[in-house]
Amino acid sequence: MNGNLRSNVKPGLTVDIVLKKDQATGRLTRGIVKDILTNSPNHPHGIKVRLQDGQVGRVKTIIADSNNEIRTTE
């Protein structure tokens, strides 16, 4: 599922994000969405979210929802 569209990103989803410090390497961090920080309906680099552990980054891949239903990736 496309992490560039705000409508695809919801609290409780498991996602892979790129943290600001990892933008150069593209290293992904997995976590569960707590808050959506991007207000616009889309963003070319991914919707910015805060994970439940407090880390902030842009969504690259949506893994699963809160029911652990697997979602397709780009």
Secondary structure as GFF3:
##gff-version 3
##sequence-region A 1 74
A	DSSP	three_ten_helix	6	8	.	.	.	ID=ss1
A	DSSP	beta_strand	14	19	.	.	.	ID=ss2
A	DSSP	three_ten_helix	20	22	.	.	.	ID=ss3
A	DSSP	beta_strand	28	36	.	.	.	ID=ss4
A	DSSP	beta_strand	48	51	.	.	.	ID=ss5
A	DSSP	beta_strand	56	64	.	.	.	ID=ss6
###
